[in-house]
C-alpha cells in the first residue's frame, strides 16, 4: 500500500485541528449559556416561590369572609391565567411544556425558537404556576435553556449541528436547575432528547449542566428539593409488591397521557372562545380549588413533601389524587407556559402512599409496606409510565430526595412500568405532543400554532 501523500497528510491534520477547534468553541458556548440559564433558572424558581407564598397568603386572608371571599382567588386565578396565555399569543411555541420543541429541533424537524421565548416563559410561567395552575417549573427552564443555548451558538456563528447539540445540552441544564439534579438533567439529554451518546453532545452537556448548577446553587443554596428521613425498602419479598405497583403505574401512565391529550383536543374544539378566555375559565376553577385547599394547587411540591413526611390518612390521599389527576391535564390544556414533570411526581407519590396504605389496612401485621418508600418509587414509576424515560426519572428522584437506599425497588418498578406501558401500546407523552406540534405547523402554513 502506498503511503499517504504529503498533501493528504496535511489535509487530515487540518481537518483534525478544525474538529478540535470546533469542539472547543462548542464547549465555550455551552459554558457561557450554562451560566446564563443558571441565573435565569434560579431567579425563575425564586419568583415562583415568592408568588406562590403570596398567593397562599391572599387565599388565607380572603377566607375571613366565608360567603364572598372565594370570589377573590377565583378572580385572581382567572386574571393571571388569562394574562399568562395572552403573553403566548404572538409566540405559540412558548405555550405548554416546550420539551417537545427542544426534541423536534434536535431531530431537525423544527426551527430554533425565537429569543422572545425566554421572557415569555419566565414571566408567563411565574404568573400561571405561581397563582395555582397545576404545571411544572421544569418545562419553562428546559425551553429557556435550549433557547439561550441556541442564541449564543448562533451569535458565535456555530454550525447547525453544533447549535442542535448545544440547545439540547442547555435544555438538560435547565432541567437540572429546575430540580437541583445535575446528573438527572444530563441523562435527560441522552435518554429523552437526543436518544444518543456522542462525544460533542456529551462534552457540551457536562459543561453546561455543571455551569448551570454551580451558578444556581450560588443563588439558591444547595439542598435537595424534598427532605426524607431514613427509609428502607422493606423485606425482600416486597420486591414483588414493587413489581405489581410498577405495572399499575405503567397502565395509569398511559391513561394519564390519554387524559392530557383529551384535554388538548377539548380545548381545540372550543376555538370559538379566545384562548385567553379558555385560560381564564380554567384559572378561575383552579382559584376555586385554592379557596378550599390552597396547598393543593400549583406545582405540587408542598403536597409531595407532606406525603413524603408520612402520616397522611387514606382519605386525604384519595382526595389529593382525585384533584390532581384532573387538575394537571386541565391546566395543561389551556396553553400557558408550564411543564408536566413536577405534577407527575405528585401524582406518583400519592399513588405510592395509597398503594401501601390500602395493603397495610388489609393486612397490617403481614405486609407492613412503607408508604414513604412507595411514594418515592411511585414518583419514578409514574414518570416512567408517562414519559418513558426510566433512567432520567430514577436519577431525578434519587437526587431530589437524596435517597439511595431504594435503588433496587426503583429499578424493579421502572422495569415494570415500562413493561406495562409498552404492553398497553401507549405512546410516550412527548412523542404525542411533538406530533401535535408538527401537525400544527403543517395545518397553519406561514405561522406556528400552539403545540
C-alpha positions in Angstrom: 0.0 0.0 0.0 1.3 3.4 -1.0 1.9 5.8 1.9 -0.3 8.8 2.2 1.0 11.8 0.1 2.2 14.9 2.0 -0.9 16.8 0.7 -3.3 14.1 2.1 -1.5 14.1 5.5 -1.7 17.9 5.6 -5.4 17.9 4.8 -6.1 15.2 7.5 -4.1 17.3 10.1 -6.0 20.4 9.2 -9.4 18.5 9.4 -8.4 17.2 12.9 -7.4 20.6 14.0 -10.6 22.2 12.7 -12.6 19.5 14.6 -10.7 20.2 17.8 -11.2 23.9 17.4 -15.0 23.4 16.7 -15.3 21.2 19.8 -13.6 23.8 22.0 -15.9 26.5 20.6 -18.9 24.4 21.3 -17.7 23.9 24.9 -17.2 27.6 25.3 -20.7 28.3 24.0 -22.1 25.7 26.5 -20.2 27.3 29.3 -21.5 30.8 28.6 -25.0 29.6 28.1 -24.9 27.4 31.1 -24.0 30.3 33.3 -26.9 32.2 31.8 -29.5 29.5 32.4 -28.2 29.1 35.9 -29.0 32.7 36.7 -32.3 32.7 34.8 -33.5 29.4 36.2 -32.5 30.3 39.7 -34.5 33.5 39.7 -37.4 31.7 37.9 -37.6 29.3 40.9 -37.2 32.2 43.3 -40.0 34.1 41.6 -42.3 31.0 41.7 -41.6 30.5 45.4 -42.3 34.2 46.2 -45.6 34.4 44.2 -46.7 31.1 45.4 -46.3 32.2 49.0 -48.1 35.5 48.3 -51.0 33.5 46.7 -51.5 31.3 49.7 -51.5 34.4 51.9 -54.1 36.0 49.7 -56.4 33.0 49.9 -56.0 32.7 53.7 -56.8 36.4 54.0 -59.9 36.1 51.8 -61.1 33.2 54.0 -62.0 35.7 56.7 -65.2 36.3 54.6 -66.7 32.8 54.0 -69.6 34.0 51.9 -67.9 36.2 49.3 -64.2 35.7 50.0 -64.0 32.9 47.4 -64.5 35.4 44.6 -61.0 36.9 45.2 -59.0 33.7 44.5 -61.3 32.9 41.6 -60.8 36.4 40.1 -57.0 36.4 40.7 -56.7 32.9 39.1 -58.8 33.8 36.1 -56.9 37.1 35.5 -53.4 35.5 36.0 -54.1 32.6 33.7 -55.7 34.9 31.0 -52.7 37.2 31.1 -50.2 34.3 31.0 -52.0 32.9 27.9 -52.1 36.4 26.3 -48.3 36.5 26.6 -48.1 33.4 24.4 -50.3 34.8 21.6 -47.5 36.2 19.4 -45.2 33.2 20.0 -47.1 30.0 20.2 -44.0 27.9 20.8 -43.9 29.4 24.3 -47.1 27.6 25.3 -47.1 24.4 27.2 -44.0 22.5 28.2 -41.6 23.2 25.4 -39.8 19.9 25.8 -41.4 18.6 22.6 -40.0 21.6 20.7 -36.5 21.0 22.0 -36.7 17.4 20.9 -38.1 18.5 17.4 -35.1 20.8 16.9 -32.7 18.1 17.9 -34.3 15.9 15.2 -34.1 18.7 12.6 -37.9 18.8 12.4 -38.5 22.3 13.6 -36.6 25.6 13.6 -34.9 27.1 16.7 -37.3 29.2 18.7 -37.1 33.0 18.9 -35.3 34.5 21.9 -38.7 36.0 22.9 -39.4 32.6 24.3 -37.2 33.3 27.3 -39.1 36.3 28.7 -42.5 34.9 27.8 -41.7 31.6 29.5 -40.2 33.4 32.5 -43.0 35.8 33.3 -45.8 33.6 31.9 -44.7 30.6 33.9 -44.3 32.6 37.1 -47.7 34.2 36.7 -49.6 31.0 35.8 -47.9 28.5 38.1 -47.4 31.0 40.9 -51.2 31.6 41.1 -52.2 27.9 41.1 -52.1 26.2 37.7 -51.0 22.6 38.2 -48.0 22.9 35.9 -44.2 22.2 36.4 -41.3 24.7 36.5 -39.1 22.3 34.5 -40.8 22.8 31.1 -40.1 26.6 31.1 -36.5 26.1 32.3 -35.8 23.4 29.7 -37.0 25.6 26.8 -35.4 28.7 28.2 -32.1 26.9 28.5 -32.4 25.5 25.0 -33.3 28.9 23.5 -30.4 30.6 25.3 -28.0 27.9 24.1 -29.1 28.2 20.5 -29.0 32.0 20.7 -25.4 32.1 22.0 -24.3 29.4 19.4 -25.8 31.4 16.5 -24.3 34.6 17.8 -20.9 32.9 17.7 -21.6 31.5 14.2 -21.6 27.9 15.1 -22.5 25.2 12.6 -26.1 23.9 12.6 -25.1 20.5 14.1 -23.4 22.4 17.0 -26.4 24.6 17.5 -28.6 21.5 17.8 -26.3 19.8 20.3 -25.9 22.9 22.4 -29.6 23.6 22.6 -30.2 20.0 23.7 -27.5 20.2 26.3 -28.8 23.5 27.6 -32.3 22.0 27.8 -30.8 19.4 30.2 -29.1 22.1 32.1 -32.4 23.9 32.5 -34.0 20.7 33.9 -31.0 20.3 36.3 -31.6 23.8 37.6 -35.4 23.2 38.0 -34.8 20.2 40.3 -31.3 20.8 41.5 -30.4 17.5 39.8 -27.3 17.8 37.7 -27.0 14.1 36.7 -30.7 13.8 36.0 -30.5 16.8 33.7 -27.6 15.3 31.8 -29.2 11.9 31.5 -32.4 13.6 30.2 -30.4 14.9 27.2 -29.1 11.5 26.2 -32.2 9.4 27.0 -35.1 11.6 26.1 -34.0 14.5 23.9 -31.2 13.1 21.7 -31.5 9.3 22.1 -27.8 9.4 21.5 -24.5 9.4 23.4 -21.9 11.2 21.2 -18.6 12.9 22.1 -19.5 16.5 21.4 -23.0 16.2 22.8 -21.6 14.6 26.0 -19.0 17.3 26.5 -21.3 20.2 26.0 -23.9 18.6 28.2 -21.4 18.1 31.0 -20.1 21.6 30.9 -23.5 23.3 30.5 -25.0 21.3 33.4 -22.1 21.9 35.7 -22.0 25.6 35.0 -25.8 26.0 35.4 -25.9 24.1 38.7 -22.9 25.8 40.1 -24.4 29.2 39.4 -27.9 28.3 40.6 -26.6 26.9 43.9 -24.7 30.1 44.5 -28.0 31.9 44.3 -30.4 29.4 45.9 -28.1 27.3 48.0 -27.7 23.5 47.8 -30.3 21.3 49.4 -32.5 18.6 47.9 -36.0 19.5 46.8 -37.5 17.1 49.2 -36.4 16.2 52.7 -36.8 12.5 53.5 -35.9 10.8 56.7 -34.2 7.4 56.6 -36.3 5.0 54.6 -35.7 1.3 53.8 -37.2 -0.9 51.0 -38.6 -3.4 53.4 -38.3 -7.2 53.3 -37.0 -9.0 50.1 -40.4 -10.3 49.3 -41.7 -6.7 49.0 -40.0 -6.6 45.6 -43.0 -8.5 44.3 -45.2 -5.6 45.6 -43.0 -3.1 43.9 -43.2 -5.0 40.6 -47.0 -5.1 40.8 -47.1 -1.5 41.7 -44.9 -0.6 38.7 -47.2 -2.5 36.3 -50.1 -0.5 37.7 -48.1 2.8 37.2 -47.4 1.9 33.6 -51.0 1.4 32.9 -52.0 4.6 34.7 -49.3 6.5 32.9 -50.9 5.5 29.6 -54.3 6.6 30.9 -52.9 9.9 32.1 -51.4 10.6 28.7 -54.7 10.0 27.1 -56.4 12.3 29.5 -53.8 15.0 28.8 -54.3 14.7 25.0 -58.1 14.6 25.5 -57.8 17.9 27.4 -55.9 19.5 24.5 -58.4 18.2 22.0 -61.3 19.6 24.1 -59.5 23.0 24.1 -59.2 22.7 20.3 -62.9 22.1 20.0 -63.6 25.4 21.7 -62.0 27.5 19.0 -64.9 30.0 19.1 -63.6 31.1 22.5 -60.4 33.2 22.5 -57.6 31.2 24.1 -57.3 33.8 26.8 -60.9 33.2 27.8 -60.4 29.5 28.0 -57.3 30.0 30.2 -59.2 32.4 32.4 -62.0 29.9 32.8 -59.6 27.2 34.0 -57.7 29.7 36.1 -61.0 30.5 37.9 -61.6 26.8 38.5 -58.2 26.5 40.0 -58.8 29.5 42.1 -61.9 27.9 43.5 -60.0 24.8 44.4 -57.4 27.0 46.1 -60.2 28.5 48.2 -60.8 25.1 49.8 -57.2 23.8 49.7 -54.5 26.4 48.8 -51.6 24.0 49.2 -53.2 21.6 46.7 -52.7 23.8 43.6 -49.6 24.9 41.8 -46.6 22.8 41.0 -47.3 20.4 43.9 -44.1 20.5 45.9 -45.8 21.2 49.2 -48.2 18.3 48.9 -45.4 16.0 47.7 -43.4 16.9 50.8 -46.4 16.2 53.1 -46.7 12.8 51.6 -43.0 12.1 52.0 -43.3 13.2 55.6 -45.8 10.3 56.1 -48.8 10.2 58.3 -51.5 11.5 55.9 -54.7 9.4 56.2 -56.0 7.4 53.3 -59.0 9.7 52.9 -56.8 12.8 52.4 -54.6 10.8 50.0 -57.6 9.9 47.8 -58.7 13.5 47.7 -55.3 14.7 46.6 -55.2 12.0 43.9 -58.7 12.8 42.6 -58.0 16.6 42.5 -54.5 16.4 40.9 -55.4 13.6 38.4 -57.8 16.1 36.8 -56.2 19.4 37.6 -52.9 18.6 35.8 -54.4 17.8 32.4 -56.9 20.6 32.8 -54.2 23.2 33.5 -52.0 22.0 30.6 -54.9 22.2 28.1 -55.0 26.0 28.1 -51.5 26.5 26.7 -49.9 28.8 29.3 -46.2 28.2 29.9 -45.6 25.2 32.2 -44.4 21.7 32.3 -45.6 18.2 33.1 -42.8 16.7 35.3 -43.5 18.2 38.7 -47.2 17.4 38.6 -46.3 13.9 37.6 -44.2 13.5 40.7 -47.0 14.4 43.0 -49.5 12.0 41.3 -46.9 9.2 41.5 -46.1 10.0 45.2 -49.8 9.9 46.2 -50.4 6.7 44.3 -47.5 5.1 46.1 -48.8 6.2 49.5 -52.3 4.9 48.6 -51.0 1.6 47.4 -49.0 0.9 50.6 -51.8 2.3 52.8 -54.5 0.1 51.3 -52.5 -3.1 51.5 -51.4 -2.2 55.1 -55.1 -1.7 56.0 -56.0 -5.1 54.6 -53.2 -7.0 56.4 -51.4 -4.7 58.8 -49.5 -7.4 60.6 -48.4 -9.2 57.4 -47.5 -6.6 54.8 -46.2 -3.6 56.6 -45.3 -1.7 53.4 -43.6 1.7 53.8 -45.8 4.5 52.4 -42.8 6.8 52.1 -40.8 4.2 50.2 -43.7 3.5 47.9 -44.2 7.3 47.4 -40.7 7.7 46.2 -40.9 4.6 44.0 -44.3 6.0 42.8 -42.7 9.2 41.7 -40.2 7.4 39.5 -42.6 4.7 38.2 -45.3 7.1 37.2 -42.8 9.4 35.5 -41.6 6.3 33.6 -45.1 5.3 32.6 -45.9 8.8 31.2 -42.5 9.9 29.7 -41.0 6.5 29.1 -37.5 7.7 30.2 -36.8 5.4 33.2 -33.2 6.3 33.9 -34.0 10.0 33.8 -36.9 9.6 36.2 -34.9 7.3 38.6 -31.9 9.6 38.8 -34.0 12.8 39.1 -36.0 11.3 42.1 -32.8 10.0 43.8 -31.2 13.4 43.5 -34.4 15.3 44.6 -34.9 13.1 47.7 -31.2 12.4 48.4 -32.1 8.8 48.9 -30.1 5.9 47.6 -31.5 3.1 49.7 -34.3 2.3 47.3 -32.2 1.6 44.1 -33.4 -2.0 43.7 -37.1 -1.2 44.2 -36.8 1.8 41.8 -35.2 -0.4 39.1 -37.9 -3.1 39.6 -40.7 -0.6 39.5 -39.3 1.2 36.4 -38.9 -2.0 34.6 -42.5 -3.0 35.4 -43.8 0.5 34.4 -42.0 0.3 31.1 -43.4 -3.2 30.5 -46.9 -2.2 31.5 -47.0 0.9 29.3 -45.5 -0.9 26.4 -47.9 -3.8 26.6 -50.7 -1.2 26.7 -49.4 0.3 23.5 -49.3 3.8 24.9 -47.1 6.4 23.2 -44.7 8.5 25.3 -46.3 11.8 26.1 -43.6 14.0 24.4 -43.8 11.9 21.2 -47.5 12.7 21.1 -47.0 16.4 21.9 -44.3 16.7 19.3 -46.5 15.2 16.6 -49.3 17.6 17.6 -46.9 20.5 17.3 -45.6 19.4 13.9 -49.2 18.8 12.6 -49.9 22.4 13.7 -47.0 23.6 11.6 -48.4 21.7 8.6 -52.0 22.9 9.1 -51.1 26.6 9.5 -48.5 27.4 6.8 -46.6 30.6 7.4 -47.2 30.7 11.2 -46.8 28.5 14.2 -49.7 27.1 16.1 -49.5 26.3 19.7 -48.1 22.8 20.4 
